[in-house]
C-alpha cells in the first residue's frame, strides 16, 4: 500500500510559479513510477508529467513541456512538480499517482492522492 499526500497548491497570478509536493508512505517508493495528473471542472483527468522509478525517464504533456519540471527524491519519498509561467488554462486539481512498473500516460495508476487545487488568475 502507498499513501500519497499532495501539498503546495494555491492561488497564483498568470506568469507565476508554484511547486507541488507529493509525500509517499511505504518503503517501496523507489519501485514505483510516479506521475502528476490534473482535472479541471467539467473535463476529464489528463496526464501532466511522469517519472520512472529512478527519475531517469521523464515524460511531459505537450501543454506543459518547457514550463513544468517533474522530479523525485527517493530518499525522501517525495515527488515534485515545479510549475512556471502558469496560465489560467493550468487551473485544475492536481493529483499525484503511483504505479508499480513503467510509466503510463493514461490514468491507470494504482494509488492516488486526494489532490491539491491550483488556481491561476488572469
C-alpha positions as CSV (number, residue, x, y, z in Angstrom):
1,X,0.0,0.0,0.0
2,X,1.1,3.5,-0.8
3,X,-0.5,6.6,0.7
4,X,0.1,9.8,-1.3
5,X,-0.4,13.3,0.1
6,X,-0.1,16.4,-2.1
7,X,0.7,19.9,-0.9
8,X,1.7,23.2,-2.5
9,X,-1.4,24.2,-4.4
10,X,-2.9,27.7,-4.2
11,X,-3.8,30.8,-6.0
12,X,-1.3,32.5,-8.2
13,X,-1.4,35.2,-10.9
14,X,-0.7,34.3,-14.5
15,X,3.0,34.1,-15.1
16,X,3.7,33.0,-11.6
17,X,5.1,29.8,-10.2
18,X,4.1,27.1,-7.8
19,X,5.8,23.9,-6.5
20,X,3.7,20.9,-5.7
21,X,5.0,18.1,-3.5
22,X,3.7,14.6,-3.1
23,X,4.8,12.7,0.0
24,X,4.5,9.0,-0.2
25,X,4.3,6.4,2.6
26,X,5.8,3.0,2.3
27,X,9.3,1.6,1.9
28,X,9.0,0.8,-1.8
29,X,8.6,4.3,-3.1
30,X,11.6,3.8,-5.4
31,X,9.9,0.9,-7.1
32,X,7.1,2.9,-8.4
33,X,6.6,5.0,-11.5
34,X,5.1,8.4,-10.4
35,X,3.0,10.9,-12.2
36,X,1.1,14.1,-12.0
37,X,-2.4,14.3,-13.5
38,X,-4.8,17.2,-13.4
39,X,-8.6,17.7,-13.7
40,X,-10.3,20.9,-14.5
41,X,-14.1,21.3,-13.8
42,X,-16.1,19.5,-16.4
43,X,-13.1,17.9,-18.0
44,X,-11.5,14.5,-17.9
45,X,-8.4,13.8,-15.8
46,X,-5.4,14.5,-18.0
47,X,-1.7,13.5,-17.9
48,X,0.7,16.2,-16.9
49,X,4.1,14.6,-16.2
50,X,5.6,11.3,-15.2
51,X,8.9,9.9,-13.8
52,X,10.2,6.4,-14.0
53,X,11.3,4.7,-10.7
54,X,14.9,6.1,-10.9
55,X,13.9,9.6,-12.2
56,X,15.9,8.9,-15.4
57,X,12.8,8.6,-17.6
58,X,10.8,11.8,-17.7
59,X,7.7,12.5,-19.8
60,X,5.6,15.6,-20.2
61,X,2.3,16.5,-21.8
62,X,2.9,18.9,-24.7
63,X,0.8,21.6,-22.9
64,X,3.3,21.8,-20.1
65,X,6.6,21.0,-21.8
66,X,9.2,23.7,-21.1
67,X,7.2,25.2,-18.2
68,X,6.8,22.3,-15.8
69,X,9.5,20.1,-14.3
70,X,8.9,16.8,-12.5
71,X,11.5,15.4,-10.1
72,X,11.6,12.9,-7.3
73,X,13.7,12.3,-4.2
74,X,13.6,8.6,-3.5
75,X,15.4,9.1,-0.2
76,X,12.7,11.5,1.0
77,X,9.9,9.5,-0.7
78,X,8.7,12.7,-2.3
79,X,7.7,13.7,-5.8
80,X,7.7,17.3,-7.0
81,X,6.2,19.4,-9.8
82,X,7.8,22.8,-10.4
83,X,5.3,24.9,-12.4
84,X,6.5,28.1,-14.0
85,X,4.8,30.5,-16.4
86,X,1.4,29.5,-15.2
87,X,-1.6,30.4,-17.3
88,X,-5.4,30.3,-16.4
89,X,-5.6,27.1,-18.5
90,X,-3.5,25.4,-15.9
91,X,-6.2,25.8,-13.3
92,X,-7.2,22.4,-12.0
93,X,-7.0,19.9,-9.2
94,X,-3.6,18.3,-9.4
95,X,-3.2,14.6,-8.4
96,X,-0.2,12.6,-7.6
97,X,-0.3,8.9,-8.7
98,X,1.9,5.9,-8.2
99,X,2.1,2.8,-10.4
100,X,4.2,-0.4,-9.9
101,X,6.1,-0.9,-13.1
102,X,6.5,1.5,-16.0
103,X,5.1,4.9,-16.7
104,X,1.7,5.3,-18.3
105,X,0.1,8.3,-19.9
106,X,-3.3,7.1,-19.0
107,X,-4.7,7.2,-15.5
108,X,-4.1,3.5,-14.9
109,X,-2.2,4.1,-11.7
110,X,-2.6,2.0,-8.6
111,X,-2.6,4.7,-6.0
112,X,-3.8,8.3,-6.0
113,X,-3.5,11.3,-3.7
114,X,-6.5,13.4,-2.7
115,X,-5.5,16.3,-5.0
116,X,-4.5,19.9,-4.5
117,X,-6.2,22.8,-6.1
118,X,-4.2,25.1,-8.3
119,X,-5.9,28.3,-9.4
120,X,-4.3,30.7,-11.8
121,X,-5.9,34.2,-12.2
122,X,-5.6,36.3,-15.3
